Amino acid sequence: MSDNVYSVTKLVGTSSKSIEDAIENAISTAGKTLKNLDWFEVKETRGYIDDNKVAYYQVTLEIGFRYDRKD
């Protein structure tokens, strides 16, 4: 690992399809405004039940991104 500086931010992604889609939604949306995304960690997984069925998944994750170095 080189001498980098990272920031960590918390996101919540949702999906009516799957946990994986909820993660992908969060990361792809963050990637539209943040650059140098390097890693993520799932912190919590929740869901919403409607009529005795899973209506959607909600995943809280932290993502790490690198600051640009201006040497």
Biopython code that builds the backbone (N, CA, C, O; Angstrom):
import numpy as np
from Bio.PDB.StructureBuilder import StructureBuilder

atoms = [
    (1, "MET", "N", (0.848, -1.174, 0.000)),
    (1, "MET", "CA", (0.000, 0.000, 0.000)),
    (1, "MET", "C", (0.892, 1.235, 0.000)),
    (1, "MET", "O", (1.853, 1.307, 0.766)),
    (2, "SER", "N", (0.586, 2.185, -0.835)),
    (2, "SER", "CA", (1.385, 3.407, -0.898)),
    (2, "SER", "C", (0.886, 4.413, 0.141)),
    (2, "SER", "O", (-0.070, 4.148, 0.870)),
    (3, "ASP", "N", (1.542, 5.556, 0.197)),
    (3, "ASP", "CA", (1.201, 6.592, 1.172)),
    (3, "ASP", "C", (0.019, 7.411, 0.675)),
    (3, "ASP", "O", (0.197, 8.500, 0.128)),
    (4, "ASN", "N", (-1.172, 6.894, 0.864)),
    (4, "ASN", "CA", (-2.387, 7.573, 0.424)),
    (4, "ASN", "C", (-3.171, 8.096, 1.611)),
    (4, "ASN", "O", (-2.947, 7.689, 2.751)),
    (5, "VAL", "N", (-4.084, 8.994, 1.331)),
    (5, "VAL", "CA", (-5.032, 9.483, 2.325)),
    (5, "VAL", "C", (-6.419, 9.134, 1.822)),
    (5, "VAL", "O", (-6.755, 9.376, 0.663)),
    (6, "TYR", "N", (-7.222, 8.561, 2.715)),
    (6, "TYR", "CA", (-8.558, 8.103, 2.362)),
    (6, "TYR", "C", (-9.616, 8.830, 3.165)),
    (6, "TYR", "O", (-9.350, 9.340, 4.254)),
    (7, "SER", "N", (-10.790, 8.871, 2.627)),
    (7, "SER", "CA", (-11.968, 9.331, 3.346)),
    (7, "SER", "C", (-12.964, 8.182, 3.347)),
    (7, "SER", "O", (-12.998, 7.375, 2.419)),
    (8, "VAL", "N", (-13.767, 8.118, 4.391)),
    (8, "VAL", "CA", (-14.786, 7.075, 4.506)),
    (8, "VAL", "C", (-16.133, 7.758, 4.654)),
    (8, "VAL", "O", (-16.283, 8.686, 5.449)),
    (9, "THR", "N", (-17.106, 7.301, 3.891)),
    (9, "THR", "CA", (-18.444, 7.860, 3.981)),
    (9, "THR", "C", (-19.473, 6.733, 4.071)),
    (9, "THR", "O", (-19.243, 5.631, 3.573)),
    (10, "LYS", "N", (-20.587, 7.014, 4.700)),
    (10, "LYS", "CA", (-21.642, 6.017, 4.891)),
    (10, "LYS", "C", (-22.730, 6.221, 3.841)),
    (10, "LYS", "O", (-23.138, 7.350, 3.568)),
    (11, "LEU", "N", (-23.191, 5.126, 3.259)),
    (11, "LEU", "CA", (-24.251, 5.138, 2.249)),
    (11, "LEU", "C", (-25.327, 4.136, 2.632)),
    (11, "LEU", "O", (-25.067, 3.177, 3.359)),
    (12, "VAL", "N", (-26.528, 4.364, 2.141)),
    (12, "VAL", "CA", (-27.599, 3.384, 2.273)),
    (12, "VAL", "C", (-28.166, 3.150, 0.880)),
    (12, "VAL", "O", (-28.693, 4.070, 0.254)),
    (13, "GLY", "N", (-28.058, 1.908, 0.395)),
    (13, "GLY", "CA", (-28.598, 1.539, -0.902)),
    (13, "GLY", "C", (-29.844, 0.692, -0.718)),
    (13, "GLY", "O", (-29.958, -0.058, 0.252)),
    (14, "THR", "N", (-30.772, 0.814, -1.645)),
    (14, "THR", "CA", (-31.998, 0.019, -1.586)),
    (14, "THR", "C", (-32.254, -0.663, -2.932)),
    (14, "THR", "O", (-31.777, -0.225, -3.979)),
    (15, "SER", "N", (-33.017, -1.740, -2.862)),
    (15, "SER", "CA", (-33.397, -2.460, -4.074)),
    (15, "SER", "C", (-34.592, -3.353, -3.760)),
    (15, "SER", "O", (-34.710, -3.888, -2.657)),
    (16, "SER", "N", (-35.454, -3.502, -4.721)),
    (16, "SER", "CA", (-36.570, -4.441, -4.565)),
    (16, "SER", "C", (-36.172, -5.839, -5.021)),
    (16, "SER", "O", (-36.938, -6.788, -4.858)),
    (17, "LYS", "N", (-34.961, -5.970, -5.599)),
    (17, "LYS", "CA", (-34.534, -7.260, -6.146)),
    (17, "LYS", "C", (-33.670, -8.071, -5.191)),
    (17, "LYS", "O", (-33.964, -9.236, -4.923)),
    (18, "SER", "N", (-32.569, -7.440, -4.659)),
    (18, "SER", "CA", (-31.625, -8.221, -3.857)),
    (18, "SER", "C", (-30.704, -7.315, -3.052)),
    (18, "SER", "O", (-30.625, -6.110, -3.288)),
    (19, "ILE", "N", (-30.019, -7.921, -2.106)),
    (19, "ILE", "CA", (-29.003, -7.215, -1.335)),
    (19, "ILE", "C", (-27.886, -6.744, -2.255)),
    (19, "ILE", "O", (-27.403, -5.618, -2.135)),
    (20, "GLU", "N", (-27.481, -7.614, -3.174)),
    (20, "GLU", "CA", (-26.406, -7.253, -4.108)),
    (20, "GLU", "C", (-26.780, -6.037, -4.945)),
    (20, "GLU", "O", (-25.947, -5.158, -5.169)),
    (21, "ASP", "N", (-28.019, -5.978, -5.406)),
    (21, "ASP", "CA", (-28.463, -4.815, -6.182)),
    (21, "ASP", "C", (-28.475, -3.550, -5.333)),
    (21, "ASP", "O", (-28.161, -2.469, -5.831)),
    (22, "ALA", "N", (-28.833, -3.674, -4.061)),
    (22, "ALA", "CA", (-28.816, -2.518, -3.164)),
    (22, "ALA", "C", (-27.390, -1.982, -3.019)),
    (22, "ALA", "O", (-27.181, -0.769, -3.018)),
    (23, "ILE", "N", (-26.417, -2.874, -2.897)),
    (23, "ILE", "CA", (-25.006, -2.473, -2.816)),
    (23, "ILE", "C", (-24.577, -1.806, -4.113)),
    (23, "ILE", "O", (-23.965, -0.738, -4.096)),
    (24, "GLU", "N", (-24.896, -2.436, -5.237)),
    (24, "GLU", "CA", (-24.533, -1.875, -6.544)),
    (24, "GLU", "C", (-25.153, -0.497, -6.753)),
    (24, "GLU", "O", (-24.501, 0.404, -7.281)),
    (25, "ASN", "N", (-26.414, -0.327, -6.341)),
    (25, "ASN", "CA", (-27.082, 0.973, -6.488)),
    (25, "ASN", "C", (-26.348, 2.053, -5.702)),
    (25, "ASN", "O", (-26.135, 3.155, -6.206)),
    (26, "ALA", "N", (-25.963, 1.740, -4.475)),
    (26, "ALA", "CA", (-25.264, 2.719, -3.650)),
    (26, "ALA", "C", (-23.917, 3.088, -4.255)),
    (26, "ALA", "O", (-23.579, 4.269, -4.341)),
    (27, "ILE", "N", (-23.152, 2.099, -4.671)),
    (27, "ILE", "CA", (-21.807, 2.359, -5.196)),
    (27, "ILE", "C", (-21.858, 3.069, -6.544)),
    (27, "ILE", "O", (-21.095, 4.006, -6.778)),
    (28, "SER", "N", (-22.740, 2.638, -7.424)),
    (28, "SER", "CA", (-22.793, 3.279, -8.743)),
    (28, "SER", "C", (-23.281, 4.720, -8.644)),
    (28, "SER", "O", (-22.830, 5.576, -9.405)),
    (29, "THR", "N", (-24.189, 4.997, -7.723)),
    (29, "THR", "CA", (-24.650, 6.370, -7.537)),
    (29, "THR", "C", (-23.539, 7.234, -6.943)),
    (29, "THR", "O", (-23.319, 8.356, -7.399)),
    (30, "ALA", "N", (-22.845, 6.724, -5.940)),
    (30, "ALA", "CA", (-21.737, 7.478, -5.336)),
    (30, "ALA", "C", (-20.646, 7.740, -6.355)),
    (30, "ALA", "O", (-20.035, 8.808, -6.350)),
    (31, "GLY", "N", (-20.392, 6.774, -7.232)),
    (31, "GLY", "CA", (-19.348, 6.908, -8.237)),
    (31, "GLY", "C", (-19.606, 8.002, -9.265)),
    (31, "GLY", "O", (-18.698, 8.391, -9.999)),
    (32, "LYS", "N", (-20.836, 8.497, -9.321)),
    (32, "LYS", "CA", (-21.143, 9.586, -10.253)),
    (32, "LYS", "C", (-20.611, 10.926, -9.763)),
    (32, "LYS", "O", (-20.394, 11.837, -10.562)),
    (33, "THR", "N", (-20.397, 11.054, -8.448)),
    (33, "THR", "CA", (-19.889, 12.319, -7.917)),
    (33, "THR", "C", (-18.560, 12.172, -7.183)),
    (33, "THR", "O", (-17.822, 13.148, -7.054)),
    (34, "LEU", "N", (-18.244, 10.986, -6.705)),
    (34, "LEU", "CA", (-16.975, 10.749, -6.024)),
    (34, "LEU", "C", (-16.041, 9.990, -6.952)),
    (34, "LEU", "O", (-16.485, 9.155, -7.739)),
    (35, "LYS", "N", (-14.739, 10.281, -6.861)),
    (35, "LYS", "CA", (-13.800, 9.516, -7.667)),
    (35, "LYS", "C", (-12.839, 8.773, -6.752)),
    (35, "LYS", "O", (-12.789, 9.019, -5.546)),
    (36, "ASN", "N", (-12.089, 7.874, -7.337)),
    (36, "ASN", "CA", (-11.110, 7.063, -6.616)),
    (36, "ASN", "C", (-11.738, 6.151, -5.570)),
    (36, "ASN", "O", (-11.143, 5.916, -4.518)),
    (37, "LEU", "N", (-12.933, 5.635, -5.843)),
    (37, "LEU", "CA", (-13.536, 4.675, -4.924)),
    (37, "LEU", "C", (-12.670, 3.425, -4.902)),
    (37, "LEU", "O", (-12.317, 2.892, -5.954)),
    (38, "ASP", "N", (-12.322, 2.952, -3.692)),
    (38, "ASP", "CA", (-11.413, 1.810, -3.575)),
    (38, "ASP", "C", (-12.012, 0.598, -2.885)),
    (38, "ASP", "O", (-11.670, -0.528, -3.243)),
    (39, "TRP", "N", (-12.891, 0.780, -1.911)),
    (39, "TRP", "CA", (-13.378, -0.372, -1.160)),
    (39, "TRP", "C", (-14.728, -0.045, -0.520)),
    (39, "TRP", "O", (-15.135, 1.114, -0.433)),
    (40, "PHE", "N", (-15.410, -1.107, -0.075)),
    (40, "PHE", "CA", (-16.648, -0.919, 0.687)),
    (40, "PHE", "C", (-16.746, -1.999, 1.749)),
    (40, "PHE", "O", (-16.131, -3.060, 1.641)),
    (41, "GLU", "N", (-17.536, -1.707, 2.780)),
    (41, "GLU", "CA", (-17.791, -2.661, 3.850)),
    (41, "GLU", "C", (-19.265, -2.575, 4.224)),
    (41, "GLU", "O", (-19.762, -1.497, 4.551)),
    (42, "VAL", "N", (-19.964, -3.701, 4.177)),
    (42, "VAL", "CA", (-21.374, -3.737, 4.562)),
    (42, "VAL", "C", (-21.452, -3.688, 6.081)),
    (42, "VAL", "O", (-20.834, -4.502, 6.767)),
    (43, "LYS", "N", (-22.214, -2.733, 6.604)),
    (43, "LYS", "CA", (-22.354, -2.554, 8.048)),
    (43, "LYS", "C", (-23.673, -3.115, 8.573)),
    (43, "LYS", "O", (-23.710, -3.708, 9.651)),
    (44, "GLU", "N", (-24.747, -2.933, 7.823)),
    (44, "GLU", "CA", (-26.068, -3.401, 8.250)),
    (44, "GLU", "C", (-26.875, -3.838, 7.035)),
    (44, "GLU", "O", (-26.710, -3.315, 5.933)),
    (45, "THR", "N", (-27.735, -4.792, 7.262)),
    (45, "THR", "CA", (-28.667, -5.229, 6.230)),
    (45, "THR", "C", (-30.057, -5.264, 6.847)),
    (45, "THR", "O", (-30.270, -5.864, 7.900)),
    (46, "ARG", "N", (-30.990, -4.616, 6.180)),
    (46, "ARG", "CA", (-32.374, -4.573, 6.642)),
    (46, "ARG", "C", (-33.292, -4.796, 5.449)),
    (46, "ARG", "O", (-32.855, -4.835, 4.299)),
    (47, "GLY", "N", (-34.558, -4.938, 5.751)),
    (47, "GLY", "CA", (-35.530, -5.063, 4.689)),
    (47, "GLY", "C", (-36.886, -4.570, 5.139)),
    (47, "GLY", "O", (-37.122, -4.314, 6.320)),
    (48, "TYR", "N", (-37.757, -4.446, 4.179)),
    (48, "TYR", "CA", (-39.123, -4.005, 4.429)),
    (48, "TYR", "C", (-40.067, -5.096, 3.968)),
    (48, "TYR", "O", (-39.933, -5.625, 2.865)),
    (49, "ILE", "N", (-41.018, -5.425, 4.817)),
    (49, "ILE", "CA", (-41.985, -6.489, 4.519)),
    (49, "ILE", "C", (-43.324, -5.851, 4.184)),
    (49, "ILE", "O", (-43.793, -4.957, 4.890)),
    (50, "ASP", "N", (-43.926, -6.313, 3.112)),
    (50, "ASP", "CA", (-45.258, -5.854, 2.715)),
    (50, "ASP", "C", (-46.084, -7.068, 2.325)),
    (50, "ASP", "O", (-45.690, -7.832, 1.444)),
    (51, "ASP", "N", (-47.204, -7.247, 2.962)),
    (51, "ASP", "CA", (-48.106, -8.367, 2.683)),
    (51, "ASP", "C", (-47.380, -9.713, 2.824)),
    (51, "ASP", "O", (-47.524, -10.608, 1.992)),
    (52, "ASN", "N", (-46.596, -9.824, 3.906)),
    (52, "ASN", "CA", (-45.858, -11.045, 4.228)),
    (52, "ASN", "C", (-44.814, -11.443, 3.182)),
    (52, "ASN", "O", (-44.457, -12.616, 3.069)),
    (53, "LYS", "N", (-44.329, -10.460, 2.419)),
    (53, "LYS", "CA", (-43.282, -10.697, 1.424)),
    (53, "LYS", "C", (-42.229, -9.605, 1.530)),
    (53, "LYS", "O", (-42.511, -8.491, 1.970)),
    (54, "VAL", "N", (-41.022, -9.939, 1.124)),
    (54, "VAL", "CA", (-39.961, -8.925, 1.098)),
    (54, "VAL", "C", (-40.297, -7.908, 0.018)),
    (54, "VAL", "O", (-40.413, -8.250, -1.159)),
    (55, "ALA", "N", (-40.450, -6.660, 0.428)),
    (55, "ALA", "CA", (-40.761, -5.598, -0.525)),
    (55, "ALA", "C", (-39.486, -4.935, -1.048)),
    (55, "ALA", "O", (-39.385, -4.626, -2.235)),
    (56, "TYR", "N", (-38.508, -4.717, -0.155)),
    (56, "TYR", "CA", (-37.215, -4.205, -0.610)),
    (56, "TYR", "C", (-36.150, -4.486, 0.425)),
    (56, "TYR", "O", (-36.439, -4.760, 1.590)),
    (57, "TYR", "N", (-34.910, -4.413, -0.030)),
    (57, "TYR", "CA", (-33.729, -4.618, 0.792)),
    (57, "TYR", "C", (-33.065, -3.264, 1.006)),
    (57, "TYR", "O", (-33.070, -2.411, 0.118)),
    (58, "GLN", "N", (-32.497, -3.077, 2.183)),
    (58, "GLN", "CA", (-31.786, -1.844, 2.497)),
    (58, "GLN", "C", (-30.446, -2.227, 3.117)),
    (58, "GLN", "O", (-30.398, -2.964, 4.102)),
    (59, "VAL", "N", (-29.365, -1.725, 2.537)),
    (59, "VAL", "CA", (-28.022, -2.072, 2.982)),
    (59, "VAL", "C", (-27.258, -0.789, 3.319)),
    (59, "VAL", "O", (-27.150, 0.123, 2.499)),
    (60, "THR", "N", (-26.736, -0.745, 4.536)),
    (60, "THR", "CA", (-25.882, 0.365, 4.948)),
    (60, "THR", "C", (-24.439, -0.075, 4.748)),
    (60, "THR", "O", (-24.034, -1.136, 5.221)),
    (61, "LEU", "N", (-23.670, 0.743, 4.047)),
    (61, "LEU", "CA", (-22.284, 0.405, 3.816)),
    (61, "LEU", "C", (-21.407, 1.633, 3.954)),
    (61, "LEU", "O", (-21.875, 2.766, 3.841)),
    (62, "GLU", "N", (-20.143, 1.396, 4.196)),
    (62, "GLU", "CA", (-19.145, 2.454, 4.195)),
    (62, "GLU", "C", (-18.270, 2.248, 2.977)),
    (62, "GLU", "O", (-17.885, 1.125, 2.654)),
    (63, "ILE", "N", (-17.960, 3.348, 2.302)),
    (63, "ILE", "CA", (-17.052, 3.267, 1.162)),
    (63, "ILE", "C", (-15.836, 4.128, 1.454)),
    (63, "ILE", "O", (-15.931, 5.164, 2.112)),
    (64, "GLY", "N", (-14.704, 3.684, 0.959)),
    (64, "GLY", "CA", (-13.465, 4.435, 1.099)),
    (64, "GLY", "C", (-13.028, 4.948, -0.257)),
    (64, "GLY", "O", (-13.066, 4.224, -1.253)),
    (65, "PHE", "N", (-12.614, 6.201, -0.286)),
    (65, "PHE", "CA", (-12.083, 6.761, -1.523)),
    (65, "PHE", "C", (-10.823, 7.558, -1.221)),
    (65, "PHE", "O", (-10.677, 8.161, -0.158)),
    (66, "ARG", "N", (-9.927, 7.539, -2.187)),
    (66, "ARG", "CA", (-8.612, 8.167, -2.082)),
    (66, "ARG", "C", (-8.672, 9.634, -2.490)),
    (66, "ARG", "O", (-9.336, 9.999, -3.460)),
    (67, "TYR", "N", (-7.971, 10.459, -1.736)),
    (67, "TYR", "CA", (-7.792, 11.845, -2.152)),
    (67, "TYR", "C", (-6.715, 11.907, -3.228)),
    (67, "TYR", "O", (-5.748, 11.147, -3.188)),
    (68, "ASP", "N", (-6.880, 12.803, -4.181)),
    (68, "ASP", "CA", (-5.852, 13.028, -5.197)),
    (68, "ASP", "C", (-4.632, 13.640, -4.523)),
    (68, "ASP", "O", (-4.745, 14.492, -3.642)),
    (69, "ARG", "N", (-3.464, 13.184, -4.962)),
    (69, "ARG", "CA", (-2.212, 13.752, -4.459)),
    (69, "ARG", "C", (-1.689, 14.759, -5.464)),
    (69, "ARG", "O", (-1.626, 14.471, -6.659)),
    (70, "LYS", "N", (-1.323, 15.910, -5.001)),
    (70, "LYS", "CA", (-0.754, 16.948, -5.855)),
    (70, "LYS", "C", (0.689, 17.170, -5.446)),
    (70, "LYS", "O", (1.021, 18.123, -4.741)),
    (71, "ASP", "N", (1.538, 16.263, -5.909)),
    (71, "ASP", "CA", (2.966, 16.351, -5.530)),
    (71, "ASP", "C", (3.726, 17.263, -6.454)),
    (71, "ASP", "O", (4.931, 17.451, -6.282)),
]
sb = StructureBuilder()
sb.init_structure("model")
sb.init_model(0)
sb.init_chain("A")
sb.init_seg("    ")
for serial, (resi, resn, name, xyz) in enumerate(atoms, 1):
    if name == "N":
        sb.init_residue(resn, " ", resi, " ")
    sb.init_atom(name, np.array(xyz, "f"), 0.0, 1.0, " ", f" {name:<3s}", serial, name[0])
structure = sb.get_structure()
